[in-house]
Amino acid sequence: EVVEADSPGTVKPGDRVAVMPLGGCGTCRHCLTGEYIYCEQAPRFEEVHGSKEGTATMAQYLLKQSWLLRPIPDDLSYEQAALCCCALGPSYGAFERMGVGAADTVLITGAGPVGLGAVVNALFRGCRTLVVEGHPWRAERARGLGAETVLDPAVENLAEEIRSCTDGRGVDASLDCSGVPAAQRVCIDATRRRGQVAFVGECYDRTLEITVSPDLIRKGLVLHGSWHYSLADYDGVVDVIRRSPLAPRLVSHRFPLSAIQEAMEVSASHDCAKILLNPWA
């Protein structure tokens, strides 16, 4: 909820708003077209807000550019709106870029909170959904959400096993949410000719080997890097939250902010989906 606005504009005190991820300069071509996630200036939070304080979200208050606050519809609770960001947002943005729909078979590697959100998004679009996840709790959660097949990454010849689920053709689109090069490689190998692959799982210190001709050129594969969802995607994400019966199941635990240590320990165990922190409890 908006507590104070520095000047009259798009929001006012009392407005219920969802906070878009990250920030932007607001003036470059990507910001002006709504794709501010890829801002050419990529300013640091303190550069945007003029302060190092108020930039964290695990808090009671934060500072945010008003143009990155989106109205929460009256029929959505704060808890529901909290699913917009890192629960549903990253995979929604990636699926939009790939244009996946009901005719597609989708592979999702990594079923953490972002990957489980991808399962919800894929099923909402009517996709046949395959998942690769090795952690028992998260594998079972993906299965419970409705993933048709959940495979252990330790399976021998994993890409071949995935292709066998599609009569040897390969999936239409793959989404890696793990950031693990081995999983990214499986996405490339298990996707059909003229298919698409998107990476949303962050990976800074490990290298994925790609041989351009067989992996991309002669396969006709389209490879996307996709960070998050954009301003134009917000209404679509809200629609998923409003209409998907699976969306509420993305929240597995709820904690008051005063119990953040316990919440972090649950997160580190991986026996969880999305953890909700209540800053006022």
SVG drawing of the C-alpha trace seen along z (x, -y; Angstrom):
<svg xmlns="http://www.w3.org/2000/svg" viewBox="-13 -17 46 61">
<polyline fill="none" stroke="black" stroke-width="0.4" points="0.0,0.0 1.2,-3.5 2.0,-5.4 3.5,-8.6 4.0,-9.9 6.6,-12.6 4.4,-14.4 0.9,-14.0 1.1,-11.3 0.0,-7.8 -0.4,-6.7 -1.6,-8.3 -1.5,-7.3 -3.8,-4.5 -3.5,-2.8 -3.1,0.9 -0.2,1.7 2.0,4.5 5.7,3.7 7.3,4.5 10.8,6.1 14.0,4.2 14.1,0.7 15.1,-1.4 16.1,-4.9 12.7,-5.6 14.0,-7.3 15.8,-4.7 14.1,-2.9 13.5,0.2 12.0,-1.6 9.8,-3.6 8.4,-0.5 7.8,1.3 10.8,3.6 12.6,1.7 14.1,4.9 16.6,4.5 17.2,0.8 20.3,-0.5 21.4,-2.4 20.8,0.3 21.0,-2.1 21.6,-0.9 18.8,-1.3 20.6,-4.0 21.1,-5.9 17.4,-5.9 16.2,-6.6 19.0,-8.8 19.4,-6.5 20.7,-3.1 17.8,-2.8 14.4,-1.5 15.6,0.6 14.9,4.1 11.6,5.9 11.8,8.0 10.8,4.9 7.8,2.9 8.6,0.0 10.5,-0.5 11.1,-3.2 10.0,-2.6 9.5,-4.6 5.8,-5.3 5.7,-4.1 6.8,-0.6 3.8,-0.3 0.8,1.4 -2.8,1.3 -4.0,4.5 -7.5,5.3 -10.1,5.1 -10.9,8.8 -7.2,9.8 -5.7,10.0 -2.2,8.8 -1.1,12.5 -2.5,13.2 -0.8,10.1 2.5,11.2 2.6,14.1 3.1,11.6 6.8,11.2 9.2,14.1 6.5,16.8 4.8,16.3 6.5,13.4 9.8,14.9 8.2,17.9 5.2,15.8 7.6,13.4 9.5,16.3 6.4,18.1 5.2,14.8 8.5,14.4 8.3,18.0 4.5,17.7 3.7,21.1 0.1,22.3 -2.3,25.2 -0.7,27.1 2.7,27.2 4.6,29.7 6.8,27.8 9.8,28.9 10.7,27.2 14.0,27.9 14.2,27.0 11.1,26.9 12.0,24.4 9.6,21.5 10.2,20.1 10.0,23.5 6.8,24.4 5.4,21.1 6.3,22.2 4.3,25.3 1.2,23.2 1.8,20.9 2.2,23.8 -0.8,25.6 -2.9,22.4 -2.0,22.1 -3.1,25.7 0.4,27.0 1.4,30.6 4.0,30.2 7.2,32.2 9.4,31.4 13.0,32.3 13.6,32.0 15.7,34.1 14.6,32.8 11.8,35.2 9.6,32.5 9.7,30.2 9.3,33.1 6.2,34.2 4.8,30.6 5.2,30.4 3.5,33.7 0.7,32.5 0.2,29.4 -0.5,31.5 2.8,32.0 2.3,35.0 5.8,36.4 8.4,35.6 11.9,36.9 15.0,37.1 18.0,35.3 20.1,38.4 18.3,40.5 20.7,41.9 20.3,40.4 17.8,37.8 17.3,35.9 16.6,39.2 14.1,40.1 12.3,36.8 12.2,37.2 10.6,40.6 7.7,38.9 7.1,37.1 7.5,40.0 11.1,39.1 10.3,35.7 11.3,33.5 9.4,30.9 8.2,27.7 9.7,25.4 12.0,25.7 12.4,23.4 15.4,23.7 14.7,22.4 17.7,24.0 20.7,22.1 22.6,25.4 24.5,25.9 23.7,29.6 20.0,28.7 20.4,26.0 22.1,28.6 19.2,31.0 16.8,28.2 18.8,27.8 19.1,31.5 15.5,32.4 13.8,29.6 12.6,30.4 13.9,29.0 12.6,25.4 11.8,25.4 12.5,22.8 14.5,22.7 14.5,20.0 16.8,19.6 15.5,17.8 17.7,19.5 20.6,17.3 24.1,18.7 27.2,16.5 30.2,18.7 29.5,21.8 29.8,22.3 27.5,23.9 29.1,25.3 27.2,24.8 28.3,26.0 26.6,23.5 26.0,25.5 24.5,28.7 22.8,27.1 21.4,23.9 21.9,23.4 21.1,26.8 18.4,27.5 16.8,24.1 16.6,23.7 15.7,20.3 17.5,19.6 16.1,16.8 17.6,15.2 14.6,14.0 15.1,12.2 11.6,11.4 8.2,10.1 7.5,6.6 5.0,3.9 2.9,5.1 2.7,8.6 1.2,7.5 -2.4,7.8 -1.7,11.3 -0.1,12.4 -3.0,11.1 -5.3,13.1 -3.4,16.3 -3.7,15.5 -7.4,14.8 -8.4,17.8 -5.9,20.6 -7.0,22.9 -3.3,23.9 -1.9,20.4 -2.7,20.4 -0.7,23.7 2.5,21.8 2.6,20.6 3.7,23.4 4.7,21.6 3.8,18.3 5.9,16.6 5.9,13.3 8.8,11.1 10.0,11.6 10.6,15.3 12.7,14.6 15.5,16.9 13.1,19.9 11.8,18.9 15.4,18.8 16.1,22.2 13.0,23.7 14.1,22.1 17.5,23.5 16.1,27.0 14.3,26.8 11.3,28.5 9.1,25.6 7.6,23.7 7.1,19.9 7.4,18.6 5.3,15.6 6.6,13.1 4.1,10.9 6.0,7.7 3.3,6.6 3.0,9.9"/>
</svg>
